[in-house]
């Protein structure tokens, strides 16, 4: 939307897909305000109107352009020309999270009345990670869901919730009723931390903990044991910082969010006073973003600490830091944390640890701690490597959360890349073991590229895949459906115990918002599947 292309990095420029945030170049911005109403998460503010809690973003933005200006901006759109076919194209999208919805809207925008999209999801609710993955205390990030809701009334878009592809219907059956199928199934599986004892009670994947406090209907409402005074989070990405922040936040503040009621009750009784966030490598290799790191500093009543010794850099890292303003900004925050004295004993703590590898989760009947082995860095010919240093230490803890990555579980009937934990694909086209494209099969989001990027990253990712689909349609590489839509509708009605649509989701949405309004919260989530189905009702 920017008439002078001052928002960087732009789609198509190096680093765009992996960017942790976008920046506005003050040297070229003309203050026209075109971008403000278009931002789906209300993230654009003038520097003269920044509250103290956001003032540091002005420095982050300035630092990005320090000593550099972007080169030529490529064409703004990655989209292929609009479709012009002699028949209506029917596309199935499997997954109603951000990636799937971005793909559906992209296809409808370019295809108009020549495209019909059916979105399927095994859950009775849309949103995916927006509803069940974004931390409750990040409400602005959830605003993206409102942008999707605006487009849900498109006459070419239809939703079928309660359909599990691979169980209720096979990929082959789905393909029989559509020209193409786009898989946006996310990455619901959690990678193992790979040490003895990780299956003990009190040790669980951070993904499960996130689903628990966000009210995922399959996570259950059983309380997580928060009776210990210390928790250890293995991994240092954004999810790791999210769970650390939630564990030490004031329950009264969390009670103003859409956090699940059972989690609010449990966190209100929590005895946790300290959270260790443990990274196996150094500070420059950490996976969290600067924005998430600085968010920790703003948690009331909580000290965020780092060890200056663990922040030491090799010569190769120093050169990397000098050349990368984004990395430099993050490192400067860590240095600030390492020199800040802790507050009084009444304050809770988040302690960031680097160069520490877990070797065992301790305990017999339940978690009692974690044994860590120190890592050392080596700089060989400008390449930084890490290896065990031999010394170990023991940290007492009553809760261990593994946050070392997500993966997409294998989907019956689709090629799978076990090494990467994604659907096997070439830039969004599903491919077999020989690298040949599977006709009419596509993938977007984390199932395509792995767990990387933020919500908005999926828009560019989906546009690339949708562009391949359009190109294949224009070249005649898509096989027309063998069966009409009514054939699949009858099949699902027979096989699915529950089936609802967008109107059903809106009934649930209104119910949750009304319940929240009564207690001063944005919504009160319904977390029981039977209750969700009862409120949503059957598809029309």
N, C-alpha and C positions, 0 to 999 in steps of 0.2 A: 504493500500500500504506500510505501515511501516514494515520493516523486523524485527525490534526489539520491536514493539508494544509500542512505547514511547508516542503515542498520546492518551491523556486521557481526559475525560472518554471514554472508548471503548464501542462499541455496546454490549449490554448484561450486562454491569456493572451497579450497582445501580446509578441512577441519570443521565444516558446517555440521555434518552428521554427528560428530562427537562433541560439539560445543556444549559446555556446561551452562552457559547463559549467552544472551545476545547483548550487544553493546551499541550505543548510539554515538556516532562521531560528532562531537560538538563543533568541529571545524566546517562540516558540511550541512548539518541540520539547519533547516530554515524555520523551525518552530511552527509548522503548519498544523500540527496536531492530528494529521490523517491517521497515524498509527494508533492513537489512544483508544478510540472506540472499537478498533479491530482486534486488539489484544484479548485473547480469550481468557486470560487469567488476571487481568487488571494490573499488569506489572509495570506500566509506563508512568512515571511521575516526573514533573519538572524538578530540577535540582533545588530551586528556591522553595519548594513545597515539601521537602523530605522531612518527616518526623525524625527525632533523634535516633530511634531504633533502626532507621534505614539510611542514616547519613553516610555510613561506610560505603554504600553502593556508589556514591559519587566518586570516591577515590578508586574503587575497582574499575569503574567505567573509564576514568581518565588514564589509569595505568595500562589498560588494554591498548590505547592508541599512543602511548608514550614511545616516541622514537620511530613510529611507523604509521603508515597510512595504507589502507587497502589498495590493491592493484585494480585493474579493470574488472568491473562487475559483469559476470556472465548473464546470459538471458535469464529473465526472472523466473520463468516457468520450466519445470522438467516435463511438462505434459506434452504428449503427442497431439496432433490435430484432432479436433472433435470427430467422433465416429459418424460415418455416413454409410449405413448398411441398408440392404434391401429387405431386412427383417429386423424385428426387435431382438436385442441381445438380452439373454437372461443369465444373471450372475448370482451365485450363492456366495455369501461371506460367512465363514464359520468363526464366530467370536464377536461379541458386542462390546469389546473394550475399545480404547482409543485407536489402536491400529486398524481394527476392522471397520470402525465407523468412519475414520478418515478415508479408507479405501472406498467404502460405499459412496460417500459424498463426492469424492473425486470422480468416480465413474458416472454418477448421476449428473454432475455439473457439466461434464464434457459430452455426455451422451444424450442428455435431455430426455425426450419421450421415446427415444430409440433404445433405452436401456431400462431394465427392471432388475432390482436388487432385492434378494431375500436374505435377511440376516438371521442366523441361527445361533443360539447359545444354550448351553446345558443348564445354566442358572435361570431363575425367573426374573432376574434383574439385569439391566445393561450397565455399562460403565467399567467393568473389569477392574483394573488397578486404580482408577479414579475413585471408585466406591470402596474397594477392599484393600488397596495398597497404599494410597497416599495417607500420610499421618494426619490424624484428626485435627492437630493444631496448625495445619497448613491449609486453611479453608480457601485461600485464593487459588491454589492449584486445582481445587475441585470445581472451580468455575468453568473449566473446559466442558464439563457435562452439560452446562446450560446452553453452550453453543451448539452441541449436538442435538439437544432437545428442540431447538428452533427448526432444524431441518428434518425432524422425524416425521413431519406431516407431508413430506414429498409424496405425491401419488405413485411414484415409481419405487418407493421403498416400503418393504414389509418386514415385520419382525415375527419370529417364532421362537419363544423362550420355552425352555424345558426339553430341548432336543440335544441329545449327546451323540455327536458324530463318532462312529466307531462302536457304538452300543445300540442306539435306537435306529440308526441308519448308517450304512457303510459309505465310505468315500465313492465307491463305484456306483451305488444307487443315487447318491447326490449328483454325480456327474451325468447320469442318465436323464435328469430333468433340467439340466442347465448347460449353457454353452461353456461356462468356466466356473471354477470354484476357487475362491481366495481363502486360504487358511490363516486365521488370526487368533490362534489358540493360546498365545502367550507362553509363559514359562512357569508353570505351577509347581514344578518339582524343585527341590532344594538340593544343592550339592553337599555331599558329606564332608566334614572336616577331616575325616580319615584317621582318627586316633582311637585307641582303646578307651572304653568307658563312655563314649559319646551317646550310647543308648540308655544310660542310667536315667532314672526319674530325676527331673530337674535339669536335664540337658535336652534341648530341642532346637530345631532350625528356627532362625529368626523369622523366616517366612511364615511359619505356623503361628508364632507369637503375634506378628502383624495381622494375620487373618483373625486371630482371636480377639485382639482389641478393636479391630474394625468391624466385628460382627458378621464375618463370613458365615453363612448358614451351615457350611460343612466343617467349620472349625470347632463347633461345640461351645458350650458356655461353662465348661468346667474351669475352675480357678487354676491359674498358674501359681505354683508355690513361690510366694514372695516373702517368706518368713525369714530368710537370711538377710544379712546386712550388706552383702556385696554380690554383684553380678558381674560376669565376664562375658564380653561379646567378642567372638573370634571373627576377625574381618574388619575392614575399615572403609567400606563404601557408604553411600548415602543411607542405605537401609540400616546399617550398623549405627550410624549417628541418630537416625530416627528412633530406634528402639532404646538407645541410651538416654535420649532426651525424654522420652515418654516415661521411662522408669523412675526418673528423679524429678519430674515436673510436679508442681503443686496440684493435687487432685481437684481443688476448687477451680483452677483454671481449665483443667481437662473437662470438668463438668459443664462447661459452656460450649463444648464441641459436640460432634455427632458420634463420639466414641460409644461403643456398645456398653449397655448398662452393666452387664456382668463384669466387664473389665474395669469400669469406674469403681464398682464396689471393691474389687480385689485390690486395685491400686490405692484406694483409700485406706486399706488395712496394711499396705506394704511397709516392711521394715528396712527396705533397701536404702542405704545411705551413700553408696559409692558404686560406680560402674567403671570397669576397665574395658577400654576398646583396644583390642590387640591386633596389630598388623605385623605380618611376617617380614615385610620389606621396610624400606625407609620412607621418610616423609614425602619425597617427591614421587614415589610410586603409589601413594595412597589413592584410593578410588573415589573418595568423597569430593564434592565440589566446594568451592570457596563459599558459596551462599549457604550451604548446609553447615559448614564449619562455623561461620559467623553467627548462624542461628543459635548455636549452643551458647555463645556468650550472652545471649539475651534471655536465657532462662532464669527467672527470678529465684534468688536464694541458692544458686548452684555455682560452684567454682569449676572451671575447666582448666586442667593442668596438663603440661607436657614436660618431658625431660630434655634439657638442653643438650645433654650428651648424645641422646638418640637422634638429634636433629643435625648432627655434624655431616658435612657433605664431602664427597670425593672431588678431585679436580674436574672430572667429567661432569659431575652433577652441577658444579658451580658454573661451568660453561653453559649447560642446559638452562639453568636458572636465569642467567644473564640474557639469554635469547628468547625467553618465553615470559611475557608479562603476566599472563594468567597464572602460571605456576609460581611466579615470583610473589604475586599478591597472596596466594594461599600460604606460601612459606613464611611470609612476613606475619601473618596471623598466628602461625604456630610459634614463631619466635616470641611474639607478644605473650602468648599463653605460658611459654617456658620461663619467662622472667617475672610473671605476675605472682605476688605472694598469695598463698591461700587465705581465705577468710577464717572466721571463727569456727569453733567446733559444731555450731548449730547448722552450718551450711552443708548441703550435700555436694558430692564431687563426681565429675566425669574426668577420668584420667586417660589420656591418649598415650598408648605404648606403641613403640615401633621396634623393629628388629627382634621380635620375639615369636617363636614358633611353638604352638601347643604340641606336646608329645603324649599327654594322657589326661583324660578327665578322671579325677580321683573320687573314690567313694566305693561303698559296697552295696548298700540298699538304696542310696540316693547320692546325689552330687555333694561332695564336700570341698572341692577345689579343682584347680588345674595346675599341671606341671608344665612350665614353659622352658624352652631352650633358647638361649641367646643366639642371634644370627650375627655374622660379621659380613661387612661389605668389602668387595675387592674391585679395584679399578684396573682392568687389563685392556690395554690398547684403546682406552676410551669407552669401554663397555663395562657397566656395573653389574656384578653378579653377587649372589648371596649364598652363604653356606653356614651350616651349624658351627658354632664356636666352641661347643663342648660343655659349657657351664649351664646348669639348670637351676630353676628356682620354683618354689611352690607358692601359689596364691590361693588362699581360702575363699570359697564362694558357695552360695546355695543355689545359684542359677547360672547356667551356661547356655548362651545363644550362639549357634553357628550361623555366620552371615558371610559365607564365602562364595556365594553366587547361586543363580537359578538355572534351571534347564527345562527344556520342553520334553515331557515324557513321550515315548514313541506312540504314534497314532496308527492303529491298524490300517493297513492298506496304503501307507505313505512311506516313501524312502526316508531313512533316518540317518543323520550324521551323529554317531555316538560320541565321537571325540569332542565335538562342539556342543552337543546337546540341543540340536536344532533340526528342523525339517531340512533334508538335503536340498539345496537350491543353488542356483547361479543368479545372483542379483534379483531374487524374487520369483524366478521361474523354478518350479520344482523339477529336479533332475534325478535320474536313476543312478545306480552305482557306476555306470559307464559315462556319466555326464550328459546323457541325452535328455532333452526336455520331455517331461510327461505332459502330453497335450492337454490343455485346458486346466492345468493345476498351478496355482500360484501361492505365495506365502508372504506375509507382512509381519512387522513388529518383532518382538523378541523371538518368536518361532522362526524368524528369518535370519536375524543378525545376532541373536543372543541378548542377554540382559544388559543393554547399554542405552545411554541417552536418557532424556526426560520425556514427559508427556508429549511435548511439541515435536520431538524428534520423529515421532511416528507419522506426522503429516508428510514430511519429505519422503520418508521411507515408503509410505503407502502410495504417494504420487509416482514414485519410480516404478513400483510394481504395476500399478494401474496403467502406466504408460506402456509397459511390455504387453499387458493384456490387450490394450487397444491396437497396438502394432500387430499382434498375432491375429486379431479379429480382422483387421484391414487386409492382411495378407492371406486370409482364407485358411489359417492354420487351426481354427476352432471347429469342432464337430457339432452340428446342430443337435439339440436335445432329442433323445429317442422317445421320451415320454412327456406329456403335457404337465403343467403344474398341478392339476387336479389329481394326477396319479400319485405324486409324492405327498400331497395333502392327505389323501385317504390312507396312505401307508403310515404316516406319522400319527394320525388319529387312532389307528388301530394299535400301534406299538407303544405310544407314549402315555404313561399314566397321567401325566399332567402336561398341559399345553396352554400357554398364554401368549399375549401379544403386547404391543405398545400401550394399548388402552388399559390392559391389566397392570402394566408397570405404572401408569399414571394413577391408577386407583391406589396402589401401594404407596406411591410417592406422596399423594395428598394425605393419606393416612399418617405417614411418618412425620410430615411437616406439621400437621395439626397437633399431633402428640408433642412435638418439640415446642411449638408455640405456647402450649399450655404450661411448660416448665422453663421457658426462657432458653431453649436450645434450638439450633437450626433444624434438627429432626431427631426423632427417637427411632433408631433402626429396629425393624422387626428381624430377629435373628433365627427364628424357628421356621424351617421349611414348610411344615404343615400350615402354620399361621400365614406365611407369605402366600401360599397357594390359595388359602381361603379368602384372603383379602383381594388378591389379584383377580381371581376367577378364571374361567376358561376363555380361550381365544374366541373371538367373534367369527 
